[in-house]
Amino acid sequence: MQNDQLHKLLSKQVNRFLDTESQGREDVVKFLKVVSDSYVNFDRDKELFEHSSSLNEKEYAEINIRLKDEIGQRRRSIEKLIEAIHSLETDNSLPSFDADNLLLLVDYLQKQIDNRKKMETELRQAKDAAEKATQAKSEFLSMMSHEIRTPLNAIVGMTYLMQQEECSPTMADNLKTLQFSTDNLHVLINDILDFSKIEAGKVDLEATPFDFKQLVSNIKRANQVKAEEKGNRIRLMVDDDIPDSLIGDPLRLGQILSNLVSNAVKFTINGSISLEISLVSKTDEEAQIYVSVKDSGIGIPPDKQELIFEQFTQANSETTRKFGGTGLGLVITKKLLELHGSKIQLESEEGKGAKFYFTLKLKIGNGIKTIQAPVAESINEVSLKGVKVLLVEDYPVNVKVASKFLTRWEIDFDVAENGLVAVEKYKNGNYDVILMDLLMPEMDGYTATLRIRELNPTIPIIALTASATLNNQDRAFEVGMNDYVTKPFNPKELFQKIGKYSHRGS
């Protein structure tokens, strides 16, 4: 047996203690092989043991690290639990906790969570109740608006017709007083509805091209007569650099300006009102415009200037008794300007007039001057002879009032007392325009419009109704109506729209 086949350590011992002859003996060879195998097995067992020991130490180290992490996480969890308990605590009776008693902490936290859930449930119930109350208020306002506008339409219409007739100076003065009262009542109803819409978040600003300079000119003209009655003069100062076409909501901007100018006229006697618009800055896409309305009226004391922007509030009770009003005009103006990203400003002294001003950022139009809608005066207001109208109205007094105007304009018309009759009459008639009330027995105006649209998708249908809420207007257009006139209607506006849709306004 060769020594290089033996274990290294055994091979050294054999060479040291045995001679060559002894190493060649058969029995010695067998013995050395057995001993060599034992050495090899021992080394292998030793290596395995050492490897096993090293693995156990590594696992122990890893377990130790995990335990330390778990202890740290447990400590942090306890701290967060205590923080959570403090944040949920409502009665300031937080007991002292043993930080090692995790079960007690969790149990206490669960109780606090249950309490908080109970509170949230109560809050949700209160919120639901508040929303139902708001909805009920909206429905009430809508109903009351309809119920008030219906008879008011008759009063306004008859007053207008009587003013067109010859009458004594005393009667003319009485009619003027009556018109003043109905105008105030009309403004009151509109203010309450506008305020309700804004509070409910149902006012969306449009983005249409319009001529700002023409808009303020119209505002001045609309308030001129009332100003002259009170001995006032309205001055209009317009910056020529303002672009001819701007993008915005002319209806709401007109409402803002009308509120400010009419207020200035109301609180000024034998004085002046100045309406100014000027260009602050301009880019290729946007213009910043300064707007101010200044009067020489009664003014507002400094300690009352914040109050006038609160709902249903005026500077003092004397103002309310002397000048009237709801105290909603400036509130609506303020909220509409906030929708435009602007803020109303005020400078005033008692007895020295007031100045309301603000700035607006509006996008510039395409450079083409906005074409203004034709005003009522541009149409022949004497006759619409040859036009045939179907008047759909269930309230007898309103039928009478509308009939007088239609007769005055030489319009041929039929009357339907509800939507069901209107559909049948339309089938048997040949009409140019339909004036449709919305709320009627048997069949309402919405359903009647849908039925008529199945027969003729193009016949002009104008809603003529006392239902002035935004939802009703939206629904009217959804079912296919072409336009909307609110009672009490302006005779010139109704004349203009009948002329427009019957192609007699051009």
Stockholm file with secondary structure:
# STOCKHOLM 1.0

chainA/1-506         MQNDQLHKLLSKQVNRFLDTESQGREDVVKFLKVVSDSYVNFDRDKELFEHSSSLNEKEYAEINIRLKDEIGQRRRSIEKLIEAIHSLETDNSLPSFDADNLLLLVDYLQKQIDNRKKMETELRQAKDAAEKATQAKSEFLSMMSHEIRTPLNAIVGMTYLMQQEECSPTMADNLKTLQFSTDNLHVLINDILDFSKIEAGKVDLEATPFDFKQLVSNIKRANQVKAEEKGNRIRLMVDDDIPDSLIGDPLRLGQILSNLVSNAVKFTINGSISLEISLVSKTDEEAQIYVSVKDSGIGIPPDKQELIFEQFTQANSETTRKFGGTGLGLVITKKLLELHGSKIQLESEEGKGAKFYFTLKLKIGNGIKTIQAPVAESINEVSLKGVKVLLVEDYPVNVKVASKFLTRWEIDFDVAENGLVAVEKYKNGNYDVILMDLLMPEMDGYTATLRIRELNPTIPIIALTASATLNNQDRAFEVGMNDYVTKPFNPKELFQKIGKYSHRGS
#=GR chainA/1-506 SS CCGGGSCHHHHHHHHHHCCHHHHHCHHHHHHHHHHHHHHHHHHHHHHHHHHHHHHHHHHHHHHHHHHHHHHHHHHHHHHHHHHHHHHHCCSSCCCCCCTTCHHHHHHHHHHHHHHHHHHHHHHHHHHHHHHHHHHHHHHHHHHHHHHHHHHHHHHHHHHHHHHTSCCCHHHHHHHHHHHHHHHHHHHHHHHHHHHHHHHTTCCCCCCEEECHHHHHHHHHHHHHHHHHHTTCEEEEEECTTSCSCEEECHHHHHHHHHHHHHHHHHTCSSSEEEEEEEEEEECSSEEEEEEEEEECSSCCCGGGTTGGGSTTCCSCHHHHHHHCCCSCHHHHHHHHHHHTTCCCEEEECTTSCEEEEEEEEEEECCSSCCCCCCCGGGSCSSCCTTCEEEEECCCHHHHHHHHHHHHHTTCEEEEESSHHHHHHHHHHCCCSEEEECSSCSSSCHHHHHHHHHHHCSSSCEEEEESCCCHHHHHHHHHTTCCEEEESSCCHHHHHHHHHHHTTCCC
#=GC SS_cons         CCGGGSCHHHHHHHHHHCCHHHHHCHHHHHHHHHHHHHHHHHHHHHHHHHHHHHHHHHHHHHHHHHHHHHHHHHHHHHHHHHHHHHHHCCSSCCCCCCTTCHHHHHHHHHHHHHHHHHHHHHHHHHHHHHHHHHHHHHHHHHHHHHHHHHHHHHHHHHHHHHHTSCCCHHHHHHHHHHHHHHHHHHHHHHHHHHHHHHHTTCCCCCCEEECHHHHHHHHHHHHHHHHHHTTCEEEEEECTTSCSCEEECHHHHHHHHHHHHHHHHHTCSSSEEEEEEEEEEECSSEEEEEEEEEECSSCCCGGGTTGGGSTTCCSCHHHHHHHCCCSCHHHHHHHHHHHTTCCCEEEECTTSCEEEEEEEEEEECCSSCCCCCCCGGGSCSSCCTTCEEEEECCCHHHHHHHHHHHHHTTCEEEEESSHHHHHHHHHHCCCSEEEECSSCSSSCHHHHHHHHHHHCSSSCEEEEESCCCHHHHHHHHHTTCCEEEESSCCHHHHHHHHHHHTTCCC
//
